[in-house]
Amino acid sequence: MEQFIQTDLGKKCLHELLNTWLDFDKNLSKVPIIKRLETGKLSQEDYRELLLNMRQQVIEGSRWISRSASSFDRHYSDVRSAVIHHAYDEHQDYLMIEQDYVAAGGLLSEIQTGTKNIGSEALHGYLMYTASLPNPVSLIGAMWIIEGLGNKMSLKWAKLINEYFDPPSTITRFLEYHGQNDADHLKELYQLIDRVASSEEQIDAIVKTAKVVGRLYCLQLEEVDNNE
């Protein structure tokens, strides 16, 4: 996908985003519930807790994406159109998480009445604040982390979970869907990088946002074990 990047500023932005992803991936592997997932120690209760906490972030996702779309002025109408399309694609993804939760032995009422943990509150608050700023191009950095996670990790995690539990019915619809579809969303991000990385200041803002979102996403997952 790097072939979509044509400008020197775009290439610099991509290089810094790739380095930010590597740091995020390293930190993610240290989060207790992810470590248990990747080392064969995840229980089915752990998986339900993971789904319950992920739902709270996912259900808010289309809200901050839609908010950001409304914050772009006419000079960024092309970016606004891409963001609206992205929000439309994902605004009901939380329903797949609910289906997986029930298939994994949980009650629908439990996940539907779940609340955001501390990390999810911090992540959502930061994203909604940033999305409300004028022409919030820095949110490309947020999408880089979140869509990259779906593209690079979801299918791997789904495969491990199915191997551990050998469920009689599908319990990884959400992970499999994002593993298969987030490549297209990443392609759209690559196509936008030249457009939004138009100055050193914009690059700094995009990369900083990616770093903040990466840290808060890890906090969200750390809090899965602390959420009550």
C-alpha positions as MATLAB code, in Angstrom:
seq = 'MEQFIQTDLGKKCLHELLNTWLDFDKNLSKVPIIKRLETGKLSQEDYRELLLNMRQQVIEGSRWISRSASSFDRHYSDVRSAVIHHAYDEHQDYLMIEQDYVAAGGLLSEIQTGTKNIGSEALHGYLMYTASLPNPVSLIGAMWIIEGLGNKMSLKWAKLINEYFDPPSTITRFLEYHGQNDADHLKELYQLIDRVASSEEQIDAIVKTAKVVGRLYCLQLEEVDNNE';
ca = [
       0.000    0.000    0.000;
       3.014    2.291    0.306;
       2.656    2.956   -3.434;
      -0.244    5.274   -2.618;
       2.176    7.674   -0.888;
       3.710   10.101   -3.366;
       4.893   13.193   -1.479;
       7.978   13.530    0.696;
       5.851   14.724    3.614;
       3.496   11.777    3.154;
       6.414    9.346    3.176;
       7.777   10.920    6.338;
       4.370   10.674    8.003;
       4.035    7.026    7.009;
       7.510    6.201    8.348;
       6.694    7.773   11.711;
       3.301    6.046   11.872;
       4.929    2.682   11.194;
       7.366    3.274   14.070;
       4.467    4.293   16.295;
       2.652    1.068   15.415;
       5.712   -1.009   16.366;
       5.822    0.665   19.785;
       2.086    0.095   20.229;
       2.408   -3.568   19.241;
       5.205   -4.052   21.789;
       3.178   -2.415   24.561;
       0.038   -4.333   23.594;
       1.817   -7.666   24.004;
       2.522   -6.777   27.660;
      -1.140   -6.173   28.569;
      -2.196   -9.063   30.869;
      -5.332  -10.177   29.028;
      -3.563  -10.028   25.656;
      -0.619  -11.941   27.079;
      -3.022  -14.638   28.310;
      -4.711  -14.709   24.897;
      -1.436  -15.130   23.036;
       0.023  -17.748   25.405;
      -2.947  -20.100   25.609;
      -4.044  -19.061   29.109;
      -7.236  -17.190   28.247;
     -10.391  -18.541   29.874;
     -13.820  -18.307   28.310;
     -14.769  -15.902   31.103;
     -11.747  -13.788   30.138;
     -12.964  -13.736   26.562;
     -16.434  -12.613   27.592;
     -14.912   -9.822   29.683;
     -12.812   -8.782   26.712;
     -15.893   -8.629   24.492;
     -17.908   -6.738   27.102;
     -15.213   -4.080   27.402;
     -14.549   -3.881   23.670;
     -18.240   -3.253   22.995;
     -18.151   -0.037   24.970;
     -15.359    1.354   22.792;
     -16.812    0.081   19.527;
     -20.305    1.412   20.182;
     -18.795    4.890   20.642;
     -16.524    4.579   17.608;
     -18.960    5.785   14.982;
     -19.853    8.728   17.249;
     -16.390   10.264   17.284;
     -15.868    9.431   13.607;
     -19.164   11.133   12.736;
     -18.286   14.080   14.971;
     -14.987   14.501   13.151;
     -16.793   14.460    9.783;
     -18.960   17.380   10.894;
     -15.821   19.296   11.935;
     -14.257   19.367    8.458;
     -14.982   22.496    6.441;
     -15.501   22.734    2.681;
     -11.745   22.762    2.016;
     -11.651   19.196    3.335;
     -14.862   17.947    1.735;
     -13.050   14.953    0.226;
     -11.745   13.930    3.673;
     -15.203   14.438    5.150;
     -16.709   12.108    2.543;
     -14.155    9.390    3.345;
     -14.799    9.734    7.070;
     -18.593    9.564    6.633;
     -18.186    6.373    4.606;
     -16.029    4.916    7.366;
     -18.582    5.778   10.060;
     -21.365    4.193    8.024;
     -19.376    0.982    7.609;
     -18.839    0.549   11.343;
     -21.811    2.074   13.142;
     -23.454   -1.290   13.927;
     -20.350   -3.416   14.507;
     -21.166   -3.644   18.213;
     -24.056   -5.982   17.328;
     -21.532   -8.624   16.235;
     -19.805   -8.323   19.607;
     -23.133   -8.895   21.361;
     -23.741  -12.015   19.252;
     -20.277  -13.342   20.074;
     -20.780  -12.653   23.777;
     -24.029  -14.645   23.869;
     -22.498  -17.460   21.785;
     -19.623  -17.604   24.291;
     -22.042  -18.176   27.176;
     -22.914  -14.650   28.281;
     -26.295  -13.017   28.750;
     -27.353  -10.330   26.289;
     -28.614   -8.163   29.155;
     -25.152   -8.250   30.776;
     -23.291   -6.877   27.803;
     -26.008   -4.387   26.915;
     -25.852   -2.858   30.392;
     -22.057   -2.853   30.601;
     -20.249    0.442   31.135;
     -16.997    1.896   29.840;
     -13.967    1.120   31.968;
     -11.476    3.838   32.960;
      -9.375    3.355   29.853;
     -12.411    3.403   27.576;
     -13.617    6.609   29.220;
     -10.231    8.232   28.662;
     -10.000    7.016   25.060;
     -13.527    8.124   24.197;
     -13.088   11.507   25.870;
      -9.850   12.184   24.005;
     -11.286   11.123   20.655;
     -14.475   13.155   21.049;
     -12.465   16.230   22.078;
     -10.099   15.877   19.124;
     -12.971   15.187   16.722;
     -14.587   18.471   17.777;
     -11.583   20.572   16.753;
     -11.680   22.389   13.395;
     -10.478   20.149   10.543;
      -9.221   17.344   12.842;
      -6.818   15.709   10.387;
      -4.780   14.362   13.297;
      -7.453   11.678   13.757;
      -5.867    9.861   10.829;
      -3.360    8.809   13.511;
      -6.156    7.411   15.674;
      -7.598    5.444   12.765;
      -4.113    4.157   11.951;
      -3.865    2.509   15.377;
      -7.440    1.211   15.610;
      -7.788   -0.031   12.027;
      -4.254   -1.410   12.122;
      -5.170   -3.425   15.189;
      -8.124   -4.959   13.377;
      -6.117   -5.694   10.260;
      -2.993   -7.103   11.899;
      -4.299   -8.836   15.026;
      -7.979   -9.793   14.702;
      -7.640  -12.913   12.554;
      -4.704  -14.132   14.646;
      -6.705  -13.699   17.850;
      -9.813  -15.315   16.353;
      -7.778  -18.348   15.304;
      -6.261  -18.723   18.780;
      -9.633  -18.360   20.523;
     -11.257  -20.967   18.310;
      -8.346  -23.337   18.923;
      -8.586  -22.898   22.706;
     -12.321  -23.350   23.066;
     -13.341  -25.332   19.965;
     -16.811  -23.756   20.268;
     -19.883  -25.511   18.842;
     -20.926  -22.223   17.189;
     -19.111  -19.120   16.012;
     -17.922  -16.852   18.842;
     -15.459  -14.716   16.836;
     -17.659  -12.999   14.232;
     -16.422   -9.550   15.187;
     -12.713  -10.403   15.108;
     -12.996  -12.296   11.846;
     -15.001   -9.535   10.179;
     -12.440   -6.898   11.082;
      -9.528   -9.084   10.152;
     -11.020   -9.474    6.695;
     -12.299   -5.922    6.149;
      -9.931   -3.531    7.894;
      -7.395   -3.929    5.070;
      -9.766   -1.880    2.911;
     -10.025    0.766    5.630;
      -6.235    0.915    5.889;
      -6.044    1.344    2.121;
      -8.313    4.386    2.463;
      -6.007    5.766    5.168;
      -2.954    5.320    2.951;
      -4.761    7.218    0.227;
      -5.453   10.094    2.639;
      -1.943   10.466    4.056;
      -0.610   12.632    1.222;
      -3.742   14.765    1.492;
      -3.536   15.491    5.214;
       0.234   15.339    5.858;
       0.680   18.728    4.202;
       3.143   20.240    6.685;
       5.561   19.279    9.437;
       3.001   20.543   11.956;
       0.317   18.257   10.553;
       2.660   15.278   10.682;
       3.514   16.012   14.310;
      -0.200   16.214   15.191;
      -1.061   12.990   13.360;
       1.777   11.030   14.958;
       1.110   12.439   18.430;
      -2.551   11.443   18.152;
      -1.527    7.929   17.104;
       0.772    7.699   20.143;
      -1.902    8.937   22.563;
      -4.515    6.558   21.158;
      -2.070    3.664   21.350;
      -1.373    4.371   25.034;
      -5.056    4.785   25.868;
      -6.033    1.665   23.949;
      -3.578   -0.349   26.021;
      -4.989    1.244   29.184;
      -8.464    0.223   28.082;
      -7.351   -3.392   27.763;
      -5.407   -3.286   31.035;
      -8.589   -2.210   32.775;
     -10.461   -5.310   31.576;
      -9.021   -7.106   34.600;
     -10.008   -4.261   36.922;
     -13.505   -3.495   35.620;
     -16.329   -4.327   37.993;
];
